């Protein structure tokens, strides 16, 4: 059902510093920040040959990333994202297997402009999983 790894998302307390590290120290292609108000984050995409890194920083008081950074002051891996061909079929299969979908269970448009869903970390060995339709 799942396809390739689309990205690893890292919550960061300082988006500019993290971007600089990936660009200047690691030599990666780093895109400009983009606000995603529906998700409560500002995102910077770091492009790699085989996948992406998604740097996340809180946007607004109710950002889920703010809570994550309160618990993890230095930041850290927030979630991993896998690609799926049909997000509704993937959702229905996962639910039938007992997995929990976060939120309403309906896909939202993610930072890449494609439908996404998040899966409860307790169902996936403590890892928040995002599915993105390709």
C-alpha positions in Angstrom: 0.0 0.0 0.0 2.7 2.6 1.0 5.1 3.8 -1.7 8.3 5.7 -1.3 9.3 7.8 1.6 8.2 11.3 0.7 9.8 13.2 3.5 11.0 13.3 7.1 9.6 16.3 9.1 11.8 17.9 11.7 10.4 20.4 14.2 12.9 23.2 14.8 13.0 26.0 17.3 14.8 28.3 14.9 13.8 28.0 11.3 16.4 30.4 9.9 19.3 28.6 11.8 18.1 25.2 10.7 17.8 26.3 7.1 21.3 27.8 7.2 22.7 24.5 8.6 21.2 22.4 5.8 22.2 24.9 3.1 25.6 26.0 4.3 26.9 23.1 6.3 25.3 20.2 4.5 25.2 21.7 1.1 21.5 20.9 0.4 19.0 22.9 -1.7 16.8 24.8 0.7 13.6 26.4 -0.4 12.1 29.6 1.0 9.8 29.3 4.0 6.1 28.9 3.3 3.3 29.5 5.8 0.7 26.7 6.0 -2.1 28.3 8.2 -4.4 25.3 7.9 -1.7 23.2 9.6 -0.4 25.8 12.0 3.2 25.6 10.6 5.8 27.4 8.6 7.6 24.9 6.4 11.0 24.9 4.7 11.7 22.1 2.2 15.2 20.7 2.0 15.5 18.8 -1.3 17.7 15.7 -1.5 18.3 13.4 -4.4 16.1 10.6 -3.0 13.6 12.4 -0.7 13.0 15.7 1.2 13.4 17.0 4.7 10.6 19.2 5.9 11.7 21.7 8.5 8.6 22.7 10.7 8.2 25.8 12.9 5.1 26.9 14.8 2.7 29.3 13.0 0.2 30.8 15.5 -0.6 30.0 19.1 -2.4 26.8 18.4 0.3 25.1 16.3 0.8 21.4 17.1 4.5 22.1 16.6 4.5 24.5 19.5 3.5 21.7 21.8 6.1 19.4 20.4 8.8 22.0 20.9 7.7 22.6 24.5 8.5 19.0 25.2 11.5 18.9 22.9 13.3 22.2 23.3 16.0 21.4 20.7 13.5 20.1 18.2 13.5 16.7 16.6 11.9 14.3 14.2 8.1 15.1 14.2 6.8 12.7 11.6 7.6 10.6 8.5 5.5 10.8 5.3 4.9 7.9 2.9 3.3 8.2 -0.6 0.1 6.3 -1.5 -1.7 6.1 -4.8 -5.2 6.5 -3.4 -5.5 8.1 0.0 -9.2 7.2 0.5 -8.5 3.5 -0.3 -5.5 3.6 2.0 -7.5 5.2 4.8 -10.3 2.7 4.5 -7.9 -0.3 4.5 -6.1 1.1 7.6 -9.3 1.8 9.4 -10.5 -1.8 8.6 -7.2 -3.0 10.2 -7.9 -1.0 13.4 -5.6 2.0 12.7 -6.7 5.4 13.9 -6.8 8.4 11.6 -6.2 11.8 13.3 -8.7 14.6 13.0 -11.9 14.1 11.1 -10.6 11.2 9.0 -11.0 13.3 5.8 -7.9 14.3 3.9 -6.7 17.9 4.0 -4.5 19.5 1.4 -0.9 19.4 2.6 2.1 21.7 2.0 2.8 20.0 -1.3 -0.7 20.8 -2.5 -1.8 17.1 -2.3 -4.3 15.3 0.0 -2.8 14.1 3.3 -3.8 12.2 6.4 -2.1 11.6 9.7 -2.1 8.3 11.5 -2.1 7.9 15.3 1.5 7.3 16.5 0.3 4.7 19.1 -0.7 2.5 16.2 2.7 2.8 14.5 5.3 2.1 17.1 5.3 5.7 18.5 5.8 7.3 15.1 3.4 9.9 13.7 2.9 8.9 10.1 1.6 11.1 7.3 0.2 9.7 4.1 0.3 11.8 1.0 -1.5 10.9 -2.2 0.7 11.1 -5.3 
